[in-house]
Amino acid sequence: MHATQVTTPFHRPGWVYEEKVDGYRMAALIVDDSPRLISRNGIQHTKRFPQLVEALAALPANAFILDGEVAVYDQALISRFEWLRGRPKNEPATLPVYMVFDVLEVGGKDLRREPLWKRRKVLEDLVAGARMILLARRLSDNGLKAWAQAVHRGYEGMVGKDPESPYAPGRTLKWLKVKQKDYRKEARGFDRE
């Protein structure tokens, strides 16, 4: 499921808002007791992130499919995409962590038709106390306040989600994202008119 990108901040009553993480989008799954990390284009990254694979193996389920992003955070807890390839010397950073925002399946039960709010509860229970696997950070319940938080904290942007949405393949209007750099471009274009 992929959020549709928009260029201006928004508010949808009843929606939830999360930090837009700047990392590698990956599915995390266990098949036949073997944890795997697979990118959107189907490339295995299991060997690249052995500590995350170990953390996935420690989760209290023998089968699951998760959706999230592998990210590295700086000292201010801002995700830094470029640091996944190597962080600058003398810059404090986290090890790669898996910022998980959805669950498609647990213990052989397909959850994709369930609403997001129900999937989030299952996800919270699954990763509670996990090492290196963290829930996507939620922002204010008001989209415009959530945007202000994202800007103030220096996040890449925000993602707004309809809590009643099932997990569907492809782009959806039930998840919307806005990035700071796209918003700044849009605002500069507006100023010139």
Secondary structure, 3 states (H helix, E strand, C coil): CEEEECCCCCCCCCCEEEEECCCEEEEEEEECCEEEEEECCCCECCCCCHHHHHHHHCCCCCCEEEEEEEECEECCCCECHHHHCCCCCCCCECCCEEEEEEEEEECCEECCCCCHHHHHHHHHHHHCCCCCEEECCECCCCHHHHHHHHHHHCCCEEEEECCCCCCCCCEEEEEEEEEHHHHHHHHHHHHHC
